[in-house]
């Protein structure tokens, strides 16, 4: 029996729960492997070959190759593990987070300085039914 997930209807939100941990186990283990310098070098030398050593789905591998962090998260990636990938690319967390929002790093930084994103349009879908 599936457990009800009251957070499942928040637009644009991916919750890393036990189900996502199971789905993303291999992508997260791959990302954690990048903590070792020799693995980072092997990955940078031939990304596809290194990814093929992991029991990831083809969608997960393609998301890594595309550096599509939103897709990686939807496929079970944990953002804190995925940080190893963008760190390997020499990117800061802020630059990666900005790319996930479709903003430039400067726009993202300013939004955060201004207090973060507006909750408008980011509430539970069942709360919006009367407003749509």
Beta strands, then each sheet from edge to edge (+ up, - down):
end
